Amino acid sequence: MRKKADFWDVLSLIVLALFALFLIAPLSSLLIAGLRDAEGWTLAHLVRFFSKRYYYRALLNSLAVSSCVTLLSLLIGVPMAYAMTFWTVRGRRVLEMLIIVAMMSPPFIGAYSWILICGRNGWLTAFMLRTFGVHIPTIYGFHGIVLVLTMKLYPFIYIYVSGAMKKLDLSLVEAAQNLGMGGVRLITGAVMPLIAPTALSAALMVFMNSMADFGTPQLIGEGYVTLPVLVYTEFVNEMGGDTHFASAIAGLMVALTAGVFLLQKGYLERRSYQSSGLINPVPRRLSAAASRLMHAALYAVVLFSLLPQAIVCYTSFLHANRMVFLGGFSLNSYRLAFETLGTSVLHTLQLGGAAILIILVMGVVVSYLCVRRKGPLNNLIDVFAMFPYVIPGSVLGITLLTAFGGKPWLLAGSGIIMVLSLVIRRLPYTLRSSAAILRQIPDNLEEASISLGVPPLDSFFRITAVLMIPGVVSGAILSWVTVINELSSSVILYSTRTRTLSVAVYSEVVRGSYGTAAALSTILTAVTVLSLLLASRISGRNGLRL
């Protein structure tokens, strides 16, 4: 006898249809468009890309930036995680919150801040020239992009690796010591192999984020073109005619990021480790000299990564005349920002709020389907939910604009297409958090309620959904933080009626209105910090679920 479809089976079909309509079908159309022209199927766009140095150089540039940023982030994040886990650190909670703030602030604000510091008219550039007659290197080009992205992305490594180290079983380390391992050899031979899968997962996130970043190379690249910048440039240039070449470049980006993701996934499946976690690390005190050295290094790295936000906040209160900051303090930049771009704040709250409401509902439903209702259909939903990890923001923006910008949808420049982009881009944060807390809730609670005569759907809402609230809300706040900082897709999809804070900051920097850009950036950073404090309070001792 065939099983009767219940509410969750119907919901699985609806969710799958939504993924297919708004993500899979548009992405497939984009990839197909890159292999077609007016006459039919062709590889001419790919041949054009790889036959001209200007185009394929962007691919090499992106690989160089992403590889360097990933390596440097590992060299910073792993030692920090080791020090904060195994040694006593004063102000640990404050440091961890500051690290998360550094991670959640948009990288293009970091790029803009470094223009103020080390640009051609930056205060450090001017000071060194005026005082010592020394021309220091400017922030523009490859080294500047790597610096900005490393200071933004090393927290990914720290957060994931420190989480793995805190759950490390010290009995395995003690066994290695009994076999004669010690010092550096103990770390590289016993500790590192156990945390390698986690470190690799974090490294993949760093690689993906640096590969997909648009704002930083656009602002300070100055001829050092990366793939996201090339995709944006070609798409904007082609808006009035053929978009197939831009689609082909976007397809290459998706293929590249998907390939890296699959390689990492295959490696983890072969090299995963498990431990009982019976004896977890307990921080121990260092000698006075070693402790001072460790604290100096930790605080120096964290404060250096927060320097851009501090500079932006400070300059937002200075008298400004476009690119020039004059002497004395003033609120004029804030006045101008609200007079000319105040609607950007309202748009951010409206569009972000709508996106978060959808993300909340989708997060609860999709996580429940994937964790508690396993099956072929829901496994497919789980795979589709991972797609945003391998789709750069600029590619997603082009995908949605190509699919829904024309007839019959006509969504170009509308709030709907902006919300759709934000939901797709930032849903995974809430999904991961919701799935994590759902796995901690015993199945038998809901089963006991059903056995007492409460309908299954009522049991879910009265018991499981209520117990999921802390994890769901924590993930939703993190989704909110990334929503308000989103630039890569928004800069392609926005119109004057939907311009958000992040787009307004980017536009003001490009126009050279540094005062209003600083004011808007400070507002954006303040909202980010307040959101993170709220998420930390809701998460309690468990910390933020990233």
N, C-alpha and C positions, 0 to 999 in steps of 0.2 A: 504493500500500500504506500503510495507516494506521500511524503511528509508535506503537511499544509504549511505554506509560507506564512511566517509570523511578521510582526511589526519590524523586527531587526533585519529580516531578509529583504523586505521592501525598502528599508532605509539604505541597505547596502547597494541596491540597484540605483537608488536616487543619487547617492554619493559617487558611485562609479560613473554615472551619466554626467554629473557635474564636472568631474575630473576630465572625462573624455571631451566634453564640450568646450571647456574654458582653458584646458592645458594641453592635452594630448593632440587634439585635432589642430589647433592653431600652430603648435610646434611642428607637427608633421607637415602642415602646409608651408611653413617657413623653410624647412629642410628641402622639400620638393621644389620650392621656388628657386632655390640656389642651384638646382640642376636643370632649369628650364630657361628658355628665352621665348621671344615672339614666334619662333619657328618650331619649337618643340624641345625635346630632351637634348641636353648638351653638357659638356664638361668645360666649355669655353671660359666660364667664370673662374673655375679653379685653375685653369691654365693661365689665365690673366694674373691671378693672384701670385702664383709661384714663378711667373716669368719676369715680374718686375720687382726690383730690389726694394722699392718704397713699400710695397705691400708685404712681401714675406719678411722684410726686416722687422715689421711690427710684431709678427709672430715670435721671432727670435728675441725681440726686446721684452715681450711679455714673459717668455720663459726665463730670461735672465733675471728680471725683476722678481718674479715669483720664487725662483730657486734661491736667490740671495736672501730675500725676506724670510723665507721658511727656515733656512739654515741659521740666520742670525737670531730669529725668534726662538729656535731650539737652544741656541747657545746662551740666551738670556733666561728663558722661561724654565728650563730644566734645573739649572743650578739654584734659581730662586725657589722653586718648589722643594728641592732637597733641603735647602737651608731653613725654610719656613716649617718644614715637617719634622726634621730631626733635631733642630736646635731651638733654644728658647729665644724668641724675638719679641721685644717690647713693642707694643702698639700693633700687634698682628692684625686685629680686626679692622683697625683704621687703614692699615696698608692694603688689606685685601679689598676693602671698599674702594679705595683710590685706584687700585689696579683695574677693578671692574668699570669705574668711571672712565678711565683712559681707554678701555676697550670699546665702550658703548658710544663714545663721542665719534661723530662722523670724521673719516680721515681727511676730507677736503677742508674741514676747519683747521686740522693740523697743518695742511699744506698752506692755507692762507696765513696762519699764525707764523709759520716759518718764513713766509715772504716778508712779514713785518720785522722779523728778527734778522734774517740773512739774505733778504732780497737786495736788489741793487741800491735801494734807498733805505734798507733796513737799519734799525738803530745800532745793532752790533757791527754791521758793515761800515756805517758812518763813524762809529766810535773808534774802531781799529784804524781806519784811514786817517781820521783827524788826530788821533793821539799818537799812533806809532808809525803812520805812513805805510801801513800794511794793507794790501788788498787780499782779503780772505775769500775763499771760494763761496760763490753764491749757492742758494738752495736749488737752483734750477738744474734739471737734467737727471740722469740716472741715479747719481748718489743721493740727490734730494728725495726722489721718489722712494728709494729703498729706506732711507732714514725715517721718513714720515710713516710709511706702512709698517715698518718694524716696531716703532714705538706704539703704534695702534694695535698690532696683532699679536705681540708676544704674550699678552694676557691670556689668549686662548691656550697657549702651551702651559702656562703656569696653572690655570684653573683645572684643566683636565689632568695634568701630571700630578699636581698636589692631591687631587682627589684619589688617584690611584695609589699614591704613596701612603696616604693616611689609612688605606685598607690593606697595606702590605703585611704579610705574615712574617714577623721577625724570626720565627723558628727556622725559616729557610735561610735567612741571612746568617743566623748563628751556626747552622750546619755548614755553610760555606766557610765561616771563620774556623770551625773545627778542622776543616780540610786544608787549612793553611792560607786562605785568602785574607788579605788585609789592605787597608789604604785604598788607593785608586783602583787596584785590581779587584777589591771587593765590590766597589761601586759598579765598575764596568762589567764584571763577571757574574755578579749575583743580583744586584738591584736593578740595573738597566734592562736586562732581558725580561724581568717581570713587568716592568712598566712600558716596555717597547710598544706593545699594541696600542695602549692609550696614547702614548706620545705620537705614534704614527697617525692615529685618528685626528689628534689636534693639529699635527703638521698638515694634514690634508685640508682642514678648515682654513688654516693660514694660507696655504697655496691657492685654494679656491677664491678666497676673499681678495688676495692680492692680484690674482689673475683677472678678476671681474671688476676691480675698482676702476671707476671712470674719473671721478673728480680730481684725485691727486695728480695723475699724469696730465690731465687736461689743463690744470692750473699751473703746474711747475715743470712740465715736461719740456716745453720750448724746443720742439723738433724731435724729441725722443718719444716717438709715437708708439703706443701699445695697442693691442687688439680692440679693447673697448672704445678707445678714442677713434680708431680707424672705422669701426662699425658705425659709431655715431656720426662721424664726418661724412662717410659715404652715404648713409641713409638720408641725412639732411640734404645732401647735395642731390640725391636722386628722387626727392619727394615728388617732383613734378613729372617724372618719367619712369624709367626702368629701375625697379628695386631689386632685381635678381642678383646683382653683384653683392649688394649689402647683405642679402639673405645668404649667399654662399659663404661670406666671411663669418656671419653669425653661426651658420652650420658648423664651420670649422671650430669655432669656440666651444660649441656644445660637444662636438666629437672629442675635442682635446680634454675638456674637464670630465666628461663621462669616462674616457679612457683612463685618466689618472684615478678616478674614483673606483673603477673596476679592478685596477691593479692593486690598489690599497686593500680593497675588500678581499681579493684573492689571497693576498699575503696574510691578512689577519686570520683568515679561515685556517691557514696552515700553521700559523705561529701563535695561536692564542694560549694563554696560561691561566690556570686557576689555582687559588690557594684558599685554605680554610679561614684565614683571617683571625685566628684565635689570639695571636699576640700582635697587637698593633703598635706602631712606633709611638714612643713617648718622648717629647722634646727634652733634650738635656742641655745643661749649661756649658758654654765654652769658657775658656780662660778669658781674663779681662781684655787682653790685647786682641785676641782673635774675635771676641764679641764686638769690640769697637769697630774692627775692620769689616766684619760682616754687616753690622747695622749701617755703617757708612755706605757700603756698596748697595744694599737694598734700598735705602732711602734715596740715594743718588739716582738710581735707575727709575724709581717710581716718580720722583719729583721732576726728573728730566722729561718723562713721558707726559706729565701734566703741565709742563711749561707752556705749550700752545694755548691751553684753556686759560691759564693765568694771564698770559699776554693779551689774549682777546678781551677778557673781562676788564683788564686795566685800561686798554686803549679805548674801550667803549665809553669811558667817562672823560675822555680828552676832547678838547676843541679840535675839530677836524675840518679840513677843506679838501674833500675828495681823497687823494692819495697822501696828503700831507697832514700829520698830526701837529697841531700848534700847542703852545704852552698853556697851562692851566686846565682846570677840570670843568666839565659841562655835561648837561643832560641833553644837549642839542641833537646828538646822534640818535638818541631814543625818540625824541620828538619827531625828527625827520623820518625815522623808520616807521613809526606808527601813522604818520600823516600819509606817507606814500605807499607803504607796504604792510600796513596794519591788518589788511584783509588776509594776508598770508598766515597770520596767527590763527584767525578764525577758520580759514580753509584747512589748516593742519588739524585743528580740533575736530572739525566736522568730518573730514574724510577719514582721519585716524580713528575717531570714535566709531564711525560706521564699520570700518574694517575690523576693529577689535571686537565688536559685537558678533560679527560673522565668524571671526576666528575663535571666539569663546564657544559658540555652538558647534562649529566644525571640530574643534579640538576635543570636546567631550565625546561627540558622536564617533569620530573616526578612531580615536584611541580605544574606545570601548569595542568597536567592531574588530580592530586589529589584535587586541589583547584577549578579549573574552569570547569572541565569536569567530574563532579561527576557521578558515575554510578557503577553497580556491578563489572565491570572489573577493573575500576580505584580504587575502594575501596579495591579490592584484592591487587592491586599494592601497595597501602598505607600500608596494613598490612605487605606485604613482605619487604617493605622498613624499617620496624621497627625491622626486624630479627637481623641485626648486633648488636643491643643493648643487645641482650640476648645470643650472641655467643662469648665466650671468644676468645682472639686472638690465643692462642695455639690450641684451638679446631678448629678454622677456618683454621689454617695452616695444621693441620692433615687432615681435610676434603678435602682441595684442593689438597694436595699431594696424598691422596688416590684415589681421583676421576680422576685427570689429570696427575699424575706422570707416569703412565704406558701407555700401548697401548690403544687406537690409538693416544692419545694426545702427550705423551712423553714430558711433559712440566716441569718435575722435574729439578730444578736448573736453569731454564730459567728466563729471564726478564719478560716474559709474565705472568707467574704464580705469580711473585712478584707484578706486577702492578695490576693484578686481585685481589689479597689479599688486597692491599692498597685501591683500589676503594671500595670494599665491606665494609671494616672496617671504612672508613672515609667519605663515601658519606653522611651519615645522617647529618653531620655538615652543609654542603651546602644545603641539602634538607630543614632543619629547617629554615635556614636563607632566602632561596628563597621563601618558603611558607609564612613566616612572612611578607616579603615586598610585596608579591603578594596580600595578604589580605588587604593591605593598598591602593592598586591601584583600583580605581573605575572601575566596569565592563563596564559602559556606554562609557568610552573613546574608547575602542575597538569596541563597538557596533556602535558608531557614525561614526567611520572610515569606517566600513562595509556598513553602510547606505548611505555613500557618494560614494559608488561604488568601494572602495578598496577591493581586495580579502581578505578573512579571514586570510590566511597565511601571506600575506604581512602586514596586520594590526597588527598581533601579533609581527612580527619582527620589524616593524617601531615604534610601540607605546609601547606595553606591555614589550617586551624584553628589550628595551632601558631603561624604567623606573625601571626594575628589576636589572639593572647592579650594583648599590651600594650594595644591599643586597646579590646578588649572589657573587660578588667579595669578600665582607667581609667574607662570609661563606667559600669561596674557600681558602682564606688565612688561616683561622682557620683550614680548612682541611689540608692545606699544612703543618702547624705547627705540627699537629698530625701525618701526613705522615712521615715527616723526623725524628720524634721521635719514630716511631713504632718499637717494638722489639718482642713482644710475638709471632706473626705469622712469622715475617721475620727470626727469629732465627731457625725456622724449615724449611723454604723454600729456604734460600739463598744458593749460591755456591760461589766459589772464583770469579766468573764472575759477581756476583750480590750482593756482600757484601756491605751493606750500612753503613753510619756513626754510627748509633745506634748499629748495630751488631759488628762493629769494636771496639767501646768503650767497649761493653760487653766482647768481646774476649780478649782485652788487659787487662781488670781487672782480668779475670779468669787466664790469663797467668802471672799476677803479674807485668806487665809492666805499672806501675802507671804513669810514666812521659808521655808516648805517649797517655795513656788513658785520662789524664788531658788535654792535648793539643786538642785532638779530641773532648772532652766534651765541652771545651771552644768554639771551632768553632761551635758546634751544638747549644750551648746556644746563641751565637751571632746571628746566623741565625734566631733562634726563636724570639729573642727580636726585630730584625729588621722587621720580618714579622708581629709581633704584633703591632709595631708602624705604619706600613703601613696600617694594618687593622683598627686601631684606627682613622687614618687620613681619610680613606675612609668612615668609619661609621659616622664620625662627632659627633654631639651631641647625637645621638641615642645610642652611645657606641657599643661595640662589640656584635653582635647577636650570642649568644651561643645556 
